Amino acid sequence: MPDHLGDEEQKRLASRAIPPLVMAGYKVNIDSDLFDETAYQQAAREVRANRPRPARRQPPPAASSSRPTPSRLTP
C-alpha cells in the first residue's frame, strides 16, 4: 500500500482487492488488522454484478424426420 494513505484507507483498499483476486484464481491471505468487512462485501457485490454471464448455448438443430437414402452399391 502507498505510504501516503492513512491506515483506514489502506485497510479499505486491501479488502477491496480480495474479491477480484479470488475470481482470478489467486489464493488470498490477509492479516485481520488489514481486513475491512464492509469494503470487502461491497467489492464482492460489485464483482458479482459485473461478472460476465456464460453464453447461452443454442440447442442443436432438429434432426430431419425423413429416413436417409441408402447409398447405392455398384458391382
C-alpha positions in Angstrom: 0.0 0.0 0.0 1.2 3.5 -0.7 2.7 5.2 2.4 0.8 8.4 1.9 -2.6 6.7 2.6 -4.0 6.6 6.1 -4.5 3.3 7.9 -8.2 3.2 7.2 -7.8 3.8 3.5 -5.1 1.1 3.3 -7.5 -1.4 5.0 -10.3 -0.4 2.6 -8.1 -0.8 -0.5 -6.6 -4.1 0.7 -10.0 -5.5 1.5 -11.5 -4.4 -1.8 -8.7 -6.1 -3.7 -9.6 -9.5 -2.4 -12.7 -10.4 -4.5 -11.2 -9.7 -7.9 -8.1 -11.6 -6.9 -10.1 -14.6 -5.8 -12.2 -14.5 -9.0 -8.9 -14.5 -11.0 -7.9 -17.7 -9.2 -5.5 -16.4 -6.6 -5.4 -17.6 -3.0 -5.5 -14.5 -0.8 -4.2 -14.3 2.8 -4.7 -11.0 4.6 -3.9 -10.1 8.1 -7.0 -9.4 10.2 -5.6 -6.0 11.1 -5.9 -5.0 7.4 -9.3 -6.5 6.8 -12.4 -4.3 6.4 -15.5 -6.4 6.2 -17.7 -3.6 4.8 -15.3 -2.8 2.0 -14.9 -6.5 1.2 -18.6 -7.1 1.0 -19.1 -4.1 -1.3 -16.3 -5.2 -3.6 -17.7 -8.7 -3.7 -21.2 -7.4 -4.7 -19.6 -5.3 -7.4 -17.6 -8.3 -8.8 -20.7 -10.5 -8.9 -22.7 -7.7 -10.6 -20.0 -7.2 -13.3 -19.1 -10.8 -13.9 -20.0 -11.8 -17.5 -22.7 -14.3 -17.8 -21.9 -17.6 -19.6 -23.2 -17.5 -23.1 -26.4 -19.4 -23.6 -25.9 -22.5 -25.7 -28.2 -22.8 -28.7 -29.9 -26.2 -28.9 -28.7 -28.4 -31.8 -30.9 -28.2 -34.9 -33.7 -30.7 -35.0 -33.0 -33.9 -36.9 -34.8 -34.5 -40.2 -37.8 -36.8 -39.8 -37.2 -38.4 -43.2 -35.0 -41.6 -43.4 -31.7 -41.2 -45.1 -31.4 -42.7 -48.5 -29.1 -45.7 -48.5 -26.0 -45.4 -50.7 -26.2 -47.4 -53.9 -23.6 -50.1 -54.4 -22.3 -50.6 -57.9 -21.0 -54.0 -58.9 
